[in-house]
Amino acid sequence: MNRIILGVFAVGFCFAIVHALECYNCEIGIGALCLTTKKTCEAGQLCYSGVGTAIGDLVSIKMKGCLAEDKCNKTETVTLPGSNSSKVYTMTKTCCATDLCNAANRLPTVTVLPLTLATITTIVMAKILV
């Protein structure tokens, strides 16, 4: 019975590692400057990179982070509250679905650590169960 419980735990652990998407996060960047941190997304979210303009299309802005999947690959125009025509900024948010894939000017990379942990856990559990 203990072996079955440990086996279920090991499989659940592997899925938990694989499904936690990590993304770069930048609240707002101006021009080429976008100070980033790493953030773990919630279920149903993807990484995104947003590129847009503000102040009458004169200033280039950027955003990065986690975004609900249904809001991906859309252009959003934000206006001042209570105003129909006072545009604050326009931004197109493009999503991707691998760890840290929203890095600037880099190809998406595959994170090796979750795969390594899943493999080691599977091997250890196989030794225990056999």
Order of alpha helices (4+ residues) and beta strands (2+ residues): alpha-beta-beta-beta-beta-beta-beta-alpha
